[in-house]
Amino acid sequence: MWGLGRFVLIVAALALAGAAAWQYATHWHPSTERYPVQGVDVSASDGEIEWNAVSAAGADFAYLVATRGANERDQAFETNWRSVEAAGMRRGAIHVYSFCQPAREQANAFNTFVPADAGALPVAIDIGYDPGCAIRPERDALLADLRLLAATIEAHMRKPVLLRIARAVESDYDISAALPRNLWASGNFIAPSYTARPWRMWRANDMRRVDGIDGPANWDVAAP
């Protein structure tokens, strides 16, 4: 049988290994040689952000949640929208799609809140399941809704939108095969391959520690 001392040493070694793995995971990002354009996506839940520090940490751009559904505006969006530009970073807005509200009302809510900006990055439509919304439409109905939403936002912003599709939604609806827009996929540490077409943006680490942001941050890269 193992002695108590040996057992304590093994436990300590495992704890150190776990701490080292966590330290590595929270500071990891894809190689800048392979993916030279990297950045973050944030919302009000990330708190007050020091954007000059985020830029100095290697972020070239920031995507900011602007609206959710038809009736929720992100409280930090306007401040972040101005501050990102002041820090010399490129900026883009995100609309979080709701399965429970009409697409036209969602698009109108976004267009009313976010100013048209020819220099901004393409608007991202975030398509994921919300535990507070149980509606799951038929595929044709969902695709029609998303086409209307995208077209209405594109008419306002004058450039095609970007679709950020959660893995579970893509598995159920195969959206990427039906909507010809650039794609934003997610997958911690391993480049995702669940979309029908190659992604243009990859959320590569949703637990990265970034100077200027309290707590874990979403770190993204653009396809080279």
Sequence and secondary structure as in RCSB ss.txt:
>XXXX:A:sequence
MWGLGRFVLIVAALALAGAAAWQYATHWHPSTERYPVQGVDVSASDGEIEWNAVSAAGADFAYLVATRGANERDQ
AFETNWRSVEAAGMRRGAIHVYSFCQPAREQANAFNTFVPADAGALPVAIDIGYDPGCAIRPERDALLADLRLLA
ATIEAHMRKPVLLRIARAVESDYDISAALPRNLWASGNFIAPSYTARPWRMWRANDMRRVDGIDGPANWDVAAP
>XXXX:A:secstr
   HHHHHHHHHHHHHHHHHHHHHHHH    TTT   EEEEE GGG S  HHHHHHTT  EEEEEEEETTTEE T
THHHHHHHHHHTT EEEEEEE  TTS HHHHHHHHHHHS   TTS   EEEE   TT      HHHHHHHHHHHH
HHHHHHHSS  EEEE HHHHHHH GGGTS SEEEEE SSS    SSS  SEEEEEEEEE TTSSSEEEEEEE  
